[in-house]
């Protein structure tokens, strides 16, 4: 049975790649750059997105951003973004099939595209379902992938979920304001990230205190073609001293 | 395509339930009680398990426990448990199929059973892959299910991952030692848990300070038939004042 199942899954992944290419073609045609934003549940994706949108507002940036929210159920995160009046937000709920899909796939994203004004935006941020496994396996037509890893999750996560860390162009290490209260070895996390994805860009951030958020916004601007992508992100991942 | 896929998945779930029943029969025949232990990545499952095993050692309990560790890759958690010399530990890695299965299923557990001395243990704790979606969908033949929800993950998780919270007999709210450093409303989390699973047993714990761990151990002893299961677990989920 196990072999059969793998075949079914491979078929699903092939179909996914075909649809991801169709999404990609639509994004290219309309000039939209796309970020696939991933993490474990509660690592801080939505809050980091709010901080970036606030900064773009404060800078009076002309970058036009839209967000596609993926959740098993509900629209809590989309609701949080409603205050950004210039940011179109679409919601995908994955609970219609199965007991709830644990990831977005290219077809789900494709289904949502008609509800987004692709011709009027520059950057689409796709906030994936909180999960460190399957979201890394399904391309959705994105230009770049970023994941958030919170320091409260422990140093071992890159070794336990290597595909997610390998699939990413940027790792945001979030909640660094909590470091004084944790038994957490940041240099060990950084070494583990390097072990599974040598040279990946890493930024240490705190959505709460604002530390490191310039690097996060610069990276987003870079994906959108507005600035050198890795300008202020430390690809050598040296621990803050 | 989406409808077809749901049918495939339903077939997988039916096959899973058949194998889960076979596991159940083996557990019943050998007198083993089984706990399925679930959470998001980094919520603290392994540490809470270590604390429970330490307490059983300190109590010189005659309860014989074994652990089945589920991870996408590696044996980091199993290695952490190696110091408990009387606790047999078996490891399942889910990375053989797919890019890595995001959950344990009944067949994976069944494959691992020959490596565990079922006739010589009373309680088997199955530590699932860190994920709040799919592990809740696959029964593995367990008697009871417990999940860990860390306060660093935010108050909204029961609303975003309702199946996981509904599928559980006990919710452990972990890392309560961090509450003073978080913008976190514990009563909102408790209300959200109640909204999706009225009456579920809830215990507030800190694996670090030891707070609440008696309730966790009592619950495990209860599953193993050694004590009233809900003796010290607060099923009304009143916030600690």
Interface residues (C-beta under 8 A of the other chain):
Chain A: X1 X2 X5 X6 X8 X9 X12 X15 X40 X41 X42 X71 X72 X73 X74 X76 X97 X98 X99 X100 X101 X102 X107 X129 X130 X131 X132 X133 X134 X136 X137 X150 X152 X153 X154 X156 X157 X159 X160 X161 X162 X163 X175 X177 X178 X181 X182 X183 X208
Chain B: X1 X2 X5 X6 X8 X9 X12 X15 X40 X41 X42 X71 X72 X73 X74 X76 X97 X98 X99 X100 X101 X102 X107 X129 X130 X131 X132 X133 X134 X136 X137 X150 X152 X153 X154 X156 X157 X159 X160 X161 X162 X163 X175 X177 X178 X181 X182 X183 X208
